[in-house]
Amino acid sequence: MITIDKIKIYKRFNGDGDGWARGGTKEEKSFMNDDDWFLIGTFVQDISLIKKGLASYSFRDSIYERVKENCDSEETIQAIMEM
């Protein structure tokens, strides 16, 4: 489940997974795993395509549904949409 705290970690490393792997604290690494990191990155890319008008309506709808299913709150959803 993606949380606002996981979004903050992702932002702290500007989406750089290698930077997180090398420089993340033990606490961050125990709280967030590679699957979380990958999912956030995928959402960021997919939403970027949507914002640029490069995605079909069905793709857009499926992404919004996946975001809702994988985020713990509206605050988290909003944070992903703004990235």
C-alpha angles and dihedrals in degrees: 000000000000115000134184089254091057089050089053091053091048090050093046088062094038090238092301105144093187090053090051091048091051102034107026118114122245088251092053092048093049091048098045127037135196092265091057090048092050093047093052090048091050091050091049091052095044094048089049089057090049093050090050091052093244097122132081121242092250091052090048092050093048092050093049089050092049091049091052092048094050102041126080099215148008088256090060092046090051092049091054092047090053096050 
